[in-house]
């Protein structure tokens, strides 16, 4: 419990900053919505001038782009990108920060198992992400009601918003694996940015190819917003793939962490 509380206190400032940042990104995009609805035809013609592959890469679907849900999806892609960086940061720093800050020897000499240490650290990161999503979804919903000029399905809006949480969980799992495998990570942010942007651009490339199988390469493409709006559900195969990866990542991380030699001062 002491480890959990210590980690929560350590994450408190960054959680607040990331939560405010995600809300501000959403607010920025939602503030543009009234302007887009005033000149729908002009903006449609403008977007039609861009190659279809480019529109697909940025998740712009002209069939629903000018509805509140469709426009929200466009901004949500950037919110998810930022959220993935937050989650990757948390995951990568879970174990590596003890080595980097030279506190591993102090922690491991305490009467607590490595499993308990990793569990408490993982719970703290998970709580941070959940708190971020609670405040983000609440704020995004209020923003949508403020700018929407027509009724929209709140259930679908929440399903779209929850893709942020699911994507963050995948990157949290990925970050944990990186944290336990590599002995010393000098800059968590550098690793997080490089990894997240690599998957983001891979997702953009998979969209332009039109090959559904390539969507499995990038977690950013596991949740097709157009499919969610049409079916009010998630694609089962991608949902199971994401859940399977999270379980695998956590399981293998426990195994490696319990077996590896931890370098101390």
CORSUL-V845215 format. One record per helix or strand of 3 or more residues. SS is the DSSP state (alpha for helix, beta for strand). FROM is the first residue (numbers start at 1). TO is the last residue. If there is no record, write none. Layout:
ss: [SS:SS]
from: [FROM:FROM]
to: [TO:TO]
This chain:
ss: [alpha:alpha:alpha:alpha:alpha:alpha:alpha:alpha:alpha:alpha:alpha:alpha:alpha]
from: [2:33:40:52:68:104:114:154:188:212:219:225:236]
to: [31:38:48:57:100:108:147:181:209:217:221:231:259]
